């Protein structure tokens, strides 16, 4: 773990990363690759597709939260108005 932290610090400029989830082993992934389709299109109710959707939603919430925090840190005259 220490080596990963050193690489993150050196190349990304951060000490930690947030784990957003795990994608389970799922035969639908292999089948979707053979069909040249994303698993979320090929088999949207499969465990892998659901996990990918959950991860995407978590990432979206983090990005939105970060945007709100960054905007609130701006001086009032620099903030975007709704």
PEPE-V411670 format. One record per helix or strand of 2 or more residues. SS is the DSSP state (H for helix, E for strand). FROM is the first residue (numbers start at 1). TO is the last residue. If there is no record, write none. Layout:
<<SS;FROM;TO> <SS;FROM;TO>>
This chain:
<<H;2;12> <H;27;34> <H;39;42> <H;47;73> <H;76;78>>
